Amino acid sequence: MVRVTGAELVTVVGLDAAGAPPHPALAPVLAAAGLVVGAARHLNAVAVPAGADTVALGPLAPALRRLTEAVAAGVPAVVLASGDPGLFGIVRRLRAAGLPLRVVPAVSSVAAAFARAGLPWDGAAVVTAHGRDPRPAVNACRALPLVAVLTAPGVGAAELGAGLVGWPRRLVVAEHLGTEAERVREVTAAQAAAATWADPHVVLSVADAGPTEAGSAGAVSNDAAPDRVAPGGMRADNQPAAAPAGGWALAEDRYVHRDSMITKSEVRALVVARLRPRLGRLVWDVGAGSGSVGIECALLGAAVLAVDHDPAAGATIRANAAAHAVTVRLVVGRAPAALADLPEPDAVFVGGGGPDVLAAVLARRPERVVLTLAALDRVAPAVGLLRAAGYTVEGSQLSAARLADLPGGSIRLAATNPVVVLTGERQCPT
């Protein structure tokens, strides 16, 4: 039995998303409550005491005001919520309002969806598209092998499916969990985009074994590297979006490449830092070559699109992505034309191409653009394009010299080719 004390006047109780009976703790706290708050469907699902006031949730502000008044008056209050109210639920808002809480969780809709699908979900990422920009949720699904998405009207399975076409993903859509209308279906991204879905529903994004589309827009599989990924696509360290255990700015011999056509590790370290990859962001790697920059962004949790005109480079990128156990969507085509129908990026690395490629990238208005230039006569035109597009520009020349052995045990410095790294950051209107 849950005791209501002066320090625990607001009891938040989750109603089981899987359809099980309410938690035994609900009955005693509900019987003692002077105020009960919840969505209309939750209020209708329990026996509210005859003398208790109720607030049906719509806008949250009136409910917070009534709860604050109840706490001040010493009136026990109960808040009804779905599943686990601490998982993207009302607990965060109640805590922010300074209310003293006791939380009694139930099975969350995410846990119920995985159970209905018969899937393990340790190591899965859980994100929400409810009440916020859905693009980070889509990018998380593009980047990680197993993601649960809490949806909302207008940002559900259809919108997620549309954003995942071209990525090797299948979607499990769980509608009306715990009710007589419950329905759980597994579909392709294209099928999800074309269908109509009932609210509320939860979407599970699951990595396929390999490419799902033929032609120039391919996809790299999530084949497991034994030191990073456990069976089923999950990382062995159970940290789906953590920094890679093996580090980044990896040596060139960690990648397949031809004729040394690869961004050197010293340059790659600065480029990746400037791109700021993380979970929820989409990075384009244009003129990808070996794919090393995009792969290291993927290792840090970003969704990645690699673009290169050379089919041989595409095979190299696929091999490197598989070796590092990341998903990279590959588009084989010549920029700028190949960029036309790609989803909007948050950051772009331009590793090849002329001013027309940079201009096409800038026209898409990503937050950050990073490019490397070996020829000094290309620096001023590139800076001019960035500034004309409203970007502030920073630039550095990197000239690394690596230790190399000499006969007899001596050591010398071997210089690598100097490279100019330009970073453009979009200025936001004031």
MOSULTA-V878834 format. One record per backbone hydrogen bond with DSSP energy under -1.0 kcal/mol. CO is the residue of the C=O (numbers start at 0). NH is the residue of the N-H. If there is no record, write none. Layout:
CO | NH
CO | NH
//
This chain:
4 | 7
8 | 76
9 | 101
10 | 78
11 | 103
12 | 80
14 | 82
15 | 18
22 | 25
24 | 28
25 | 29
26 | 30
27 | 31
33 | 52
34 | 77
35 | 54
36 | 79
37 | 56
38 | 42
39 | 43
45 | 47
48 | 51
52 | 35
54 | 37
59 | 63
60 | 64
61 | 65
62 | 66
63 | 67
64 | 68
65 | 69
66 | 70
67 | 71
68 | 72
69 | 74
70 | 73
75 | 33
75 | 34
76 | 10
77 | 36
78 | 12
80 | 14
82 | 105
83 | 86
84 | 90
89 | 93
90 | 94
91 | 95
92 | 96
93 | 98
94 | 97
99 | 9
101 | 11
103 | 13
106 | 16
107 | 111
108 | 112
109 | 113
110 | 114
111 | 115
112 | 116
113 | 118
120 | 123
124 | 147
126 | 149
133 | 137
134 | 138
135 | 139
136 | 140
137 | 141
138 | 142
139 | 143
144 | 206
145 | 124
146 | 204
147 | 126
148 | 202
149 | 128
151 | 154
154 | 151
155 | 159
156 | 160
157 | 161
158 | 162
159 | 163
163 | 166
166 | 168
167 | 207
169 | 205
170 | 186
171 | 203
172 | 184
173 | 201
174 | 182
175 | 178
178 | 181
182 | 174
184 | 172
186 | 170
187 | 191
188 | 192
189 | 193
199 | 175
201 | 173
202 | 148
203 | 171
204 | 146
205 | 169
215 | 217
215 | 331
217 | 329
224 | 227
224 | 228
227 | 235
229 | 232
233 | 229
234 | 237
238 | 241
243 | 246
250 | 253
251 | 254
257 | 260
259 | 261
263 | 267
264 | 268
265 | 269
266 | 270
267 | 271
268 | 272
269 | 273
270 | 274
271 | 275
277 | 280
280 | 302
281 | 345
281 | 346
282 | 304
283 | 348
284 | 306
285 | 350
287 | 290
290 | 294
291 | 295
292 | 296
293 | 297
294 | 298
296 | 301
297 | 300
302 | 282
303 | 328
304 | 284
305 | 330
306 | 286
306 | 287
307 | 332
309 | 313
310 | 314
311 | 315
312 | 316
313 | 317
314 | 318
315 | 319
316 | 320
317 | 321
318 | 322
319 | 323
320 | 325
321 | 324
327 | 219
328 | 305
329 | 217
330 | 307
333 | 337
335 | 338
336 | 339
338 | 341
345 | 366
345 | 367
346 | 283
347 | 369
348 | 285
349 | 371
353 | 357
354 | 358
355 | 359
356 | 360
357 | 361
358 | 362
360 | 363
361 | 364
366 | 425
367 | 347
368 | 423
369 | 349
370 | 421
372 | 419
374 | 377
375 | 378
377 | 381
378 | 382
379 | 383
380 | 384
381 | 385
382 | 386
383 | 387
384 | 388
385 | 390
386 | 389
389 | 426
391 | 424
393 | 422
395 | 420
397 | 418
399 | 415
401 | 413
403 | 411
405 | 408
409 | 405
411 | 403
413 | 401
418 | 397
419 | 372
420 | 395
421 | 370
422 | 393
423 | 368
424 | 391
//
